[in-house]
Amino acid sequence: MKLCSSLRLFVLSVQARLPRRVHRHRHRCYCSVSAENVENSETSVKRFKTKLSSGPSFQDFIKVSSTSKSQDSQTEYEEPYLPQISPTNSQKVYFETYGCQMNVNDTEIAWSILQKGGYLRTSELSEADVVLLVTCSVREKAEQTIWNRLKQLTALKTKRLKDKTQLKIGVLGCMAERLKAELLEKEKLVDVIAGPDAYRDLPRLLTLAHGGQRASNVLLSLEETYADVMPIHTSGHSAFVSIMRGCDNMCSFCVVPFTRGRERSRPVSSILEEVSMLSDQGVKEVTLLGQNVNSYRDVSEAQFSCSELGSRLSRGFSTVYRAKQGGLRFTELLDRVSLVDPTMRIRFTSPHPKDFPDEVLQLIQERKNICKQIHLPAQSGSSRILQTMRRGYTREAYLELVDNIRKIIPGVSLSSDFITGFCGETEEDHQQTLSLLREVGYNIGFLFAYSMRKKTHAYHRLQDDIPAEVKQRRLEELISVFREEANKVNSTLIGSTQLVLVEG
């Protein structure tokens, strides 16, 4: 390439201009520089500058040269250095989504980006040129499901090669960030790796993959919210709207801060635009999403009078990070979203118990289209275990919050998350969790046995010392008590009339 030869000339010119004492090793070495050498070096520099000014720019390496160039501005560098997929020869992409609601939303974001890149979407695996798995790393079982699926897809890829057709496999999301080395180098099961903050890079990564390379981008961002990317909604009358990404809470069991990065909020204007668009499409229910959704803070907005009220921690709660100042808070966002379409139901998940000031609760009670349902993750009923988990509250503070919620929002429906078998959990700790389930009485519960995740505080500082059979027995007991109490809660609704959204 001409650029390479130019660089070589530059290196030679630099060498020609070295001082007489070239370098200090064990022995001194000298070189003489004649007037002829100096003249040659100056000529080389001029030649290099000429070639540099007429050579390709950085943009020539990453995009196709414009076809609308005038006839008199011809250049030697007409072809792109990276081949692009032509929209007239579009590839078909097939998505499989695993894990939480955030991954459903991530799929819609990734598809929006790829559609603009000229791709088509297919719901049939047999038609796909590209298979993208949007993955979860929260629990070991979720990752094992992906590993098994990758082996199945690799077998399909091998069969395709025999039939002289290609299939590219990509892993997106949390597992991509956490297990890049294993996926790309050790197992060699995938062609493309893209972390949660790298979806904009998918067209380039897939271009490299189609050129025969393995490509990855798992860099985490302090700013990326995909605010200017409108997700393509495809799932009926309800939709998920991401309002923030990442998490700062650093609970000792949780890998999310390491796979999705630091907490940052999407601008309120972008959120309202998406909710309005969904309303126009006939969507009847929107769920606002975030890892710590009720700590939302749009710092691009001016500080409102209610902002700092909404930023106060609920009594008896604390954080491991310094509270942020200023900006528009979750109460104001929830208020604005609920006004977009008074007939559209509004929900939000997943919140943290620390961020429930009375202003949020009063708004939920007052606004008819905000569902009277709150997800209130407890994780454990033992104050000792909650401290080990770094949750920032005690059992007593949690129960006080439950009482306050029920006082402000009579008839509220509560759901929760619980982890059993966490590091150092005793039978007494387990019994306290069972008693919390009985005392609160949840409508919905998400209950799991603990699995150690690399990078977390627990992985570095604690010991996963509860045997698997004990975890399983405790989990079964939790499920049994939860179902018993949920039955009691649900039975109180018998004979009442409820407004129901039929989704299918």
HUTA-V998385 format. One record per residue. RES is the residue in three letters. SS is DSSP state (h for helix, s for strand, l for the rest). PHI is phi in radians with two decimals (none if undefined). BURIAL is + if it has 16 or more other ideal C-beta (glycine too) atoms within 10 Angstrom, else -. Layout:
RES_SS_PHI_BURIAL / RES_SS_PHI_BURIAL
This chain:
MET_l_none_- / LYS_h_-1.14_- / LEU_h_-1.10_- / CYS_h_-1.12_- / SER_h_-1.13_- / SER_h_-1.12_+ / LEU_h_-1.10_- / ARG_h_-1.12_- / LEU_h_-1.05_+ / PHE_h_-1.11_+ / VAL_h_-1.08_- / LEU_h_-1.10_- / SER_h_-1.15_+ / VAL_h_-1.14_- / GLN_h_-1.08_- / ALA_h_-1.19_+ / ARG_l_-1.71_- / LEU_l_-1.12_- / PRO_l_-1.17_- / ARG_l_-1.13_- / ARG_s_-1.46_- / VAL_s_-1.23_- / HIS_s_-2.84_- / ARG_s_-1.82_- / HIS_l_-2.03_- / ARG_l_-1.17_- / HIS_l_-2.09_- / ARG_s_-1.32_- / CYS_s_-2.28_- / TYR_s_-2.21_- / CYS_l_-2.45_- / SER_l_-1.74_- / VAL_l_-2.11_- / SER_l_-1.60_- / ALA_h_-1.08_- / GLU_h_-1.12_- / ASN_h_-1.07_- / VAL_h_-1.10_- / GLU_h_-1.10_- / ASN_h_-1.12_- / SER_h_-1.13_+ / GLU_h_-1.11_- / THR_h_-1.11_- / SER_h_-1.11_+ / VAL_h_-1.10_+ / LYS_h_-1.06_- / ARG_h_-1.08_- / PHE_h_-1.09_+ / LYS_h_-1.08_- / THR_h_-1.13_- / LYS_h_-1.15_+ / LEU_h_-1.13_- / SER_h_-1.22_- / SER_h_-1.74_- / GLY_l_-1.47_+ / PRO_l_-1.24_- / SER_l_-1.55_- / PHE_h_-1.03_- / GLN_h_-1.10_- / ASP_h_-1.13_+ / PHE_h_-1.44_- / ILE_h_-2.11_- / LYS_l_-2.57_- / VAL_l_-1.24_- / SER_l_-1.12_- / SER_l_-1.14_- / THR_l_-1.46_- / SER_l_-1.67_- / LYS_l_-1.15_- / SER_l_-1.23_- / GLN_l_-1.11_- / ASP_l_-1.50_- / SER_l_-1.98_- / GLN_l_-1.32_- / THR_l_-2.49_- / GLU_l_-1.29_- / TYR_l_-1.83_+ / GLU_l_-1.43_- / GLU_l_-1.59_- / PRO_l_-1.27_- / TYR_l_-1.39_- / LEU_l_-1.94_- / PRO_l_-1.12_- / GLN_l_-1.90_- / ILE_l_-1.45_+ / SER_l_-1.33_- / PRO_h_-1.03_- / THR_h_-1.36_- / ASN_h_-2.20_- / SER_l_-1.15_- / GLN_l_-1.52_+ / LYS_s_-1.75_- / VAL_s_-1.97_+ / TYR_s_-2.12_+ / PHE_s_-1.80_+ / GLU_s_-2.21_- / THR_s_-1.99_+ / TYR_l_-2.14_+ / GLY_l_1.62_+ / CYS_l_-1.43_+ / GLN_h_-1.11_- / MET_h_-1.05_+ / ASN_h_-1.26_+ / VAL_h_-1.09_+ / ASN_h_-1.15_+ / ASP_h_-1.07_+ / THR_h_-1.07_+ / GLU_h_-1.16_+ / ILE_h_-1.21_+ / ALA_h_-1.07_+ / TRP_h_-1.18_+ / SER_h_-1.04_+ / ILE_h_-1.17_+ / LEU_h_-1.23_+ / GLN_h_-1.06_- / LYS_h_-1.15_- / GLY_l_-1.48_+ / GLY_l_1.68_- / TYR_l_-1.47_+ / LEU_s_-1.93_- / ARG_s_-1.92_- / THR_l_-2.23_+ / SER_l_-1.72_- / GLU_l_-1.97_- / LEU_h_-1.03_- / SER_h_-1.12_- / GLU_h_-1.63_- / ALA_l_-1.32_+ / ASP_l_-1.67_+ / VAL_s_-2.36_+ / VAL_s_-2.02_+ / LEU_s_-2.05_+ / LEU_s_-1.76_+ / VAL_s_-1.63_+ / THR_s_-1.96_+ / CYS_l_-2.19_+ / SER_l_-2.15_+ / VAL_l_-1.12_+ / ARG_l_-2.28_+ / GLU_h_-1.08_- / LYS_h_-1.07_- / ALA_h_-1.10_+ / GLU_h_-1.18_+ / GLN_h_-1.10_- / THR_h_-1.05_+ / ILE_h_-1.19_+ / TRP_h_-1.00_- / ASN_h_-1.10_- / ARG_h_-1.17_+ / LEU_h_-1.10_+ / LYS_h_-1.15_- / GLN_h_-1.12_- / LEU_h_-1.20_+ / THR_h_-1.12_+ / ALA_h_-1.09_- / LEU_h_-1.14_- / LYS_h_-1.09_+ / THR_h_-1.10_- / LYS_h_-1.12_- / ARG_h_-1.06_- / LEU_h_-1.08_- / LYS_h_-1.13_- / ASP_l_-1.55_- / LYS_l_1.10_- / THR_l_-2.23_- / GLN_l_-1.85_- / LEU_l_-2.37_+ / LYS_s_-1.79_+ / ILE_s_-2.03_+ / GLY_s_-2.24_+ / VAL_s_-2.03_+ / LEU_s_-2.00_+ / GLY_s_1.58_+ / CYS_h_-1.11_+ / MET_h_-1.17_+ / ALA_h_-1.07_+ / GLU_h_-1.18_+ / ARG_h_-1.34_+ / LEU_l_-2.16_+ / LYS_h_-0.97_+ / ALA_h_-1.08_- / GLU_h_-1.12_- / LEU_h_-1.22_+ / LEU_h_-1.51_+ / GLU_h_-1.80_- / LYS_h_-1.31_- / GLU_l_-1.49_- / LYS_l_0.94_- / LEU_l_-1.73_+ / VAL_l_-2.23_+ / ASP_l_-1.79_+ / VAL_s_-2.36_+ / ILE_s_-2.17_+ / ALA_s_-2.42_+ / GLY_l_-1.29_+ / PRO_l_-1.05_+ / ASP_l_-1.78_+ / ALA_l_-2.07_+ / TYR_h_-1.15_+ / ARG_h_-1.08_+ / ASP_h_-1.53_+ / LEU_h_-1.00_+ / PRO_h_-0.99_+ / ARG_h_-1.18_+ / LEU_h_-1.07_+ / LEU_h_-1.22_+ / THR_h_-1.07_+ / LEU_h_-1.09_+ / ALA_h_-1.10_+ / HIS_h_-1.17_+ / GLY_l_-1.53_- / GLY_l_1.73_- / GLN_l_-1.79_- / ARG_l_-1.58_- / ALA_s_-2.28_+ / SER_s_-2.60_+ / ASN_s_-2.65_+ / VAL_l_-2.15_+ / LEU_l_-1.15_- / LEU_l_-1.58_+ / SER_l_-2.06_+ / LEU_l_-1.61_- / GLU_l_-2.22_- / GLU_l_-1.11_+ / THR_l_-2.25_+ / TYR_l_0.98_+ / ALA_l_-1.07_+ / ASP_l_-1.65_- / VAL_l_-1.84_+ / MET_l_-1.49_- / PRO_l_-1.02_+ / ILE_l_-1.62_- / HIS_l_-1.44_+ / THR_l_-2.30_- / SER_l_-2.07_- / GLY_l_1.34_- / HIS_l_-1.64_+ / SER_s_-2.22_+ / ALA_s_-2.56_+ / PHE_s_-1.81_+ / VAL_s_-2.15_+ / SER_s_-1.33_+ / ILE_l_-1.90_+ / MET_s_-2.83_+ / ARG_s_-2.35_+ / GLY_l_1.36_+ / CYS_l_-2.72_+ / ASP_l_-1.87_+ / ASN_l_-1.21_+ / MET_l_0.98_+ / CYS_l_-1.02_+ / SER_l_-1.17_+ / PHE_l_-1.62_+ / CYS_l_-1.79_+ / VAL_l_-1.63_+ / VAL_h_-0.96_+ / PRO_h_-1.03_+ / PHE_h_-1.62_+ / THR_h_-1.75_+ / ARG_l_-2.06_+ / GLY_l_1.46_+ / ARG_l_-1.29_- / GLU_l_-1.28_+ / ARG_s_-2.61_+ / SER_s_-1.82_+ / ARG_l_-1.36_+ / PRO_l_-1.01_+ / VAL_h_-1.07_+ / SER_h_-1.07_- / SER_h_-1.19_+ / ILE_h_-1.12_+ / LEU_h_-1.12_+ / GLU_h_-1.09_- / GLU_h_-1.19_+ / VAL_h_-1.09_+ / SER_h_-1.10_- / MET_h_-1.09_+ / LEU_h_-1.14_+ / SER_h_-1.07_+ / ASP_h_-1.11_- / GLN_l_-1.45_- / GLY_l_1.60_- / VAL_l_-1.19_+ / LYS_l_-1.82_+ / GLU_s_-2.58_+ / VAL_s_-2.13_+ / THR_s_-1.95_+ / LEU_s_-1.34_+ / LEU_s_-2.01_+ / GLY_l_-3.11_+ / GLN_l_-1.18_+ / ASN_l_-2.51_+ / VAL_h_-1.03_+ / ASN_h_-1.48_+ / SER_h_-1.74_+ / TYR_l_-0.90_+ / ARG_s_-2.69_+ / ASP_s_-1.57_+ / VAL_l_-1.32_- / SER_l_-1.34_- / GLU_l_-1.62_+ / ALA_l_-1.14_- / GLN_l_-1.28_- / PHE_l_-1.70_- / SER_l_-1.09_- / CYS_l_-1.53_+ / SER_h_-1.08_+ / GLU_h_-1.30_- / LEU_h_-1.10_- / GLY_h_-1.27_+ / SER_h_-1.58_+ / ARG_l_-1.14_+ / LEU_l_-1.21_+ / SER_l_-1.07_+ / ARG_l_-1.03_- / GLY_l_1.55_+ / PHE_l_-2.06_+ / SER_l_-2.52_- / THR_l_-2.29_+ / VAL_l_-1.62_- / TYR_l_-2.12_- / ARG_l_-1.31_- / ALA_l_-1.09_- / LYS_l_-1.36_- / GLN_l_-2.03_- / GLY_l_1.32_- / GLY_l_1.57_+ / LEU_s_-1.44_+ / ARG_s_-1.71_+ / PHE_h_-1.09_+ / THR_h_-1.00_+ / GLU_h_-1.18_+ / LEU_h_-1.07_+ / LEU_h_-1.03_+ / ASP_h_-1.05_+ / ARG_h_-1.15_- / VAL_h_-1.09_+ / SER_h_-1.17_+ / LEU_h_-1.54_- / VAL_h_-1.05_+ / ASP_l_-2.57_+ / PRO_l_-1.07_- / THR_l_-1.61_- / MET_l_-1.60_+ / ARG_s_-1.23_+ / ILE_s_-2.13_+ / ARG_s_-2.23_+ / PHE_s_-2.64_+ / THR_s_-2.89_+ / SER_l_-1.86_+ / PRO_l_-1.55_+ / HIS_l_-1.97_+ / PRO_h_-0.96_+ / LYS_h_-1.18_+ / ASP_h_-1.85_+ / PHE_l_-2.19_+ / PRO_l_-1.16_+ / ASP_h_-1.02_+ / GLU_h_-1.06_+ / VAL_h_-1.14_+ / LEU_h_-1.12_+ / GLN_h_-1.15_- / LEU_h_-1.12_+ / ILE_h_-1.04_+ / GLN_h_-1.17_- / GLU_h_-1.36_- / ARG_l_-1.55_+ / LYS_l_-1.11_- / ASN_l_-1.56_+ / ILE_s_-1.56_+ / CYS_l_-1.07_+ / LYS_l_-1.47_- / GLN_s_-2.46_+ / ILE_s_-2.28_+ / HIS_s_-1.54_+ / LEU_l_-2.27_+ / PRO_l_-1.07_+ / ALA_l_-1.66_+ / GLN_s_1.30_+ / SER_l_-2.76_+ / GLY_l_-1.75_+ / SER_l_-1.81_+ / SER_h_-1.07_+ / ARG_h_-1.12_+ / ILE_h_-1.21_+ / LEU_h_-1.05_+ / GLN_h_-1.18_- / THR_h_-1.13_+ / MET_l_-1.30_+ / ARG_l_1.05_+ / ARG_l_-1.46_+ / GLY_l_1.46_+ / TYR_l_-2.76_+ / THR_l_-1.81_+ / ARG_h_-1.03_+ / GLU_h_-1.13_- / ALA_h_-1.14_+ / TYR_h_-1.10_+ / LEU_h_-1.17_+ / GLU_h_-1.12_- / LEU_h_-1.12_+ / VAL_h_-1.00_+ / ASP_h_-1.07_- / ASN_h_-1.16_- / ILE_h_-1.08_+ / ARG_h_-1.23_- / LYS_h_-1.24_- / ILE_h_-1.40_+ / ILE_l_-2.11_+ / PRO_l_-1.04_- / GLY_l_1.35_- / VAL_l_-1.10_+ / SER_s_-1.68_+ / LEU_s_-2.01_+ / SER_s_-2.25_+ / SER_s_-2.75_+ / ASP_s_-1.98_- / PHE_s_-2.39_+ / ILE_s_-2.05_+ / THR_s_-1.92_+ / GLY_l_1.39_+ / PHE_l_-1.19_+ / CYS_l_-0.87_+ / GLY_l_1.37_- / GLU_l_-1.21_+ / THR_l_-1.67_- / GLU_h_-1.12_- / GLU_h_-1.12_- / ASP_h_-1.05_+ / HIS_h_-1.08_+ / GLN_h_-1.11_- / GLN_h_-1.16_+ / THR_h_-1.17_+ / LEU_h_-1.05_+ / SER_h_-1.22_- / LEU_h_-1.14_+ / LEU_h_-1.01_+ / ARG_h_-1.21_- / GLU_h_-1.21_- / VAL_h_-1.47_+ / GLY_l_1.26_+ / TYR_l_-1.60_+ / ASN_l_-1.33_- / ILE_s_-2.34_- / GLY_s_-2.40_+ / PHE_s_-2.09_- / LEU_s_-2.10_+ / PHE_s_-2.49_+ / ALA_s_-1.46_+ / TYR_l_-1.19_+ / SER_l_-2.29_+ / MET_l_-1.15_- / ARG_l_-2.05_+ / LYS_l_-1.09_- / LYS_l_1.43_- / THR_l_-1.26_+ / HIS_h_-1.03_+ / ALA_h_-1.10_+ / TYR_h_-1.09_+ / HIS_h_-1.52_- / ARG_h_-2.07_- / LEU_l_-2.09_+ / GLN_l_-2.06_- / ASP_l_-1.38_+ / ASP_l_-1.85_- / ILE_l_-1.71_+ / PRO_l_-1.02_- / ALA_h_-1.01_- / GLU_h_-1.19_- / VAL_h_-1.23_+ / LYS_h_-1.00_+ / GLN_h_-1.15_- / ARG_h_-1.12_- / ARG_h_-1.14_+ / LEU_h_-1.09_+ / GLU_h_-1.07_- / GLU_h_-1.17_+ / LEU_h_-1.06_+ / ILE_h_-1.07_- / SER_h_-1.08_- / VAL_h_-1.17_+ / PHE_h_-1.01_+ / ARG_h_-1.08_- / GLU_h_-1.06_- / GLU_h_-1.27_+ / ALA_h_-1.11_+ / ASN_h_-1.04_- / LYS_h_-1.12_- / VAL_h_-1.09_- / ASN_h_-1.19_- / SER_h_-1.15_- / THR_l_-1.23_- / LEU_l_-1.54_- / ILE_l_-1.04_- / GLY_l_1.63_- / SER_l_-1.59_- / THR_l_-1.89_- / GLN_l_-2.18_- / LEU_l_-1.44_- / VAL_l_-2.06_- / LEU_l_-1.64_- / VAL_l_-1.56_- / GLU_l_-1.68_- / GLY_l_-3.06_-
